[in-house]
Amino acid sequence: MSSLAETLPTPLPSVQADVCRSCLLESSVKEVPAMLEGQGLLLRCPLGLAPDDLGLQGISTASLVSLLGGGVMTLVNAIMAEKRVLFFGRTHGPGGLCRFVLAAVLLVSPPLTGILDTRCFPYVSLGELSWQAVPGYIAGTSNPLFESKPDLWDVYCDLDQAKVTVRPPALASLLSHPSHNGYDKALLRRVQDSLSSGKAAGDD
């Protein structure tokens, strides 16, 4: 990990550095050899669970990264900065929308904790707006009317178009500040390379 610290651009917000180190920390899992029907396997077992860990199938940060590409780093920075993030989607169905919202939480937890209980609203509507009073909420909706109400959100993630919109423009520059933009791109490249390698291996 020392080589990682030496290559980090400065100044880097401490909370973002913690997120990046947590994502790359190899000692967070233990590799256990096993045998199944005569075939050798290497199991990767987590050494602990964070408060926001979810034991539900279908919630994949990899799917979110693959869908949004570079836009996912805007989401990460917005969530860490406690900005209001609203997801919109219809083509994935209500269940798919909820899974993407929950995956966004897992992008930053660990090391951040408590987001799932305090800031996450996987499916909301115009009929009940109490969630909007929560600072830095992360919510999902299938109602397109929210897009025309930018006063209700800071970051709007359109899953159907794979597009992330940030308002106002001043906030966009904050979420892609030069002090950490280079490291964001490097980390995203490593994640995308890993996803591509995994897909290629699965095709063999």
N, C-alpha and C positions, 0 to 999 in steps of 0.2 A: 504493500500500500504506500510505501514511501515514494516510489516512483510516480504514483498518481498525484500525491500532494505536490511534488516538485513541478508537475506540468500544469497545475491549475492556474488559470489566469487570475490576476489580482486587480481590484478587490473582488472577491466572490462572497456574496451573502452567506453567513455561516449556516443558515437553515438549508440553503440549496446545496452547500457542500455536504451536509449531513445526508441529504436525500441521495445524492450521487454516490457517496461512499457506501451507504446502506445497500443500494442497488447492485453495487459491484463487489460487495464483501463476500468472498468465497467461504469464510469460516461460518457463515450463517446457516450452512447446511452440512450434513455429514453424509458421506458416501459409504453405503453398506453393500458389500457383494452378496448376491443371492443366486439361487438356482431355481429354475422353473422348467419342468419337463426336460431336464438335461441341458438346458440353455443357461449360460451365465448371464446374469443381469447386474447392473450397478444402480442401486436405489439411492436417490438423493432425498434425504429426510431433513425437514426443517428442525432446528434445535429449539425453537420456541415460537409461540404465536403472539401476535400483537393484538390489542383490543379491537382493531378494525378488521382483523382477518375474517374472511368469509369462507365457510365450508360448503358453498353452493357451486354446482357444476354450471358451466356456461359463462361464468364471469371471467373474462380474459382481457388483461391489459394488452396482450399481444394483438388481439383483434382491434382494439382501439388505436394502437400505434400504426397498424397496417392500414386502417381506414383513413386516418387523419395525417399521417406522415409528419412533416415539420410542425403542423398545427398543434400536435400533442404537447410540445414544449411550452407553447403559449398557455395551454390548460394547466400544466404543472406550475408555471410561475404565477398564474392567476389564483390558483387554489392556495398556494403558499402565501400569497399576498392578501388572502381573504377577500378577493373580489367576487362579485356575484356572477356565477356561471350557470347559464341555462342551456340545456340540450333540447333540440327539437328533432323528431323523427317519426315517420309513419311507415316507411317501407319495411322496417325491422319488426313492426308490431309492438304492442305495449311491453311484452316481456323482454324483447330485444333492447328496447329503449332503456328499461330499468337496468338491464345488465351493463349497458355502456356507462350509465351514470355511476353505478357501483364500481365499475372498473376504473373510472376516473379517480375515485377515492383511493383505490389501491395503488395508484401511481405515486402517491406521496405518503402512504402509510404502510410500513414504517418509513421514516422515524416519527412523523407527526401522528398523533393519536386523538381519538375522540371525535373525529370528523363525522363518522358514520352516525353517531347518536345525536350530534348537535347541529350539523350543517347539511346533511344529505336528505333530499326529498326526491326519490326515484321517479315519482309520477304525480304531477300537479295539474290543476285546472284553474280557469278563471273564476270558478264558483267558490273557491276557498283560497284566500290570498294571505293567510296569516304567516305562511312560510317566507313571504317577502320581507318580513321584519327581522329575519335572522341575518346577521352580518356574514357576508361571505358564503351565502348558500350555494349548494350544488344541486340543481333540480332538473327534472326531465318533463317534457310536455309533448303532446301530439297536436296541440292547437297552434296553427300558423299565425294567429293574431298577435302572439307575443313578439314576433319579429318586428312588428310595426310599433312596438312600445319600448324603445331603447332606454327609457328612463327606468325600466324595471330590471335591467341587466347591464353588466359590464362586458361580459364575454358571451357570445351567442354561437353555439356549436350546432350547425345544421348537419345531422348525420346522413340525411338523404343526398345532400350535395357534397359531403365530405369537406365542409368549409367552416372555418372558424373566423368570426367577425368580432373585432374589438372596438368599443366606443367608450369615451371619445378618443380621437386620434392621439391625444397626449398620453392616454393610458397604454396605447399600443407601443409607443416608444419606451415606456417604463417596463413593460413585460418582455421587451427584447433589448435590454440595455447592453451596450457594448462590453461592459465589465464581465458579463457571463454568457454573452451570445455565442462566443467561440466554443466554450465548453459545452453549451447546450447542443450545438451542432455535432461536436465530437461524440458526445454520449448517445445522441440519437442515431448517428451513423453506426456505432457499435451495436446498438439494439437492433437496428434494421438488418445489419449483416448477420446477426445471430438468428433472426427470424428467417432470413433467406436460407441460411445453412440448414436450419431445421426443416424447412419445407422441401429442400432438395433431398435431404436424407430420407424424408418420408416418401418421396416419389420413387426411390430406388426399390 
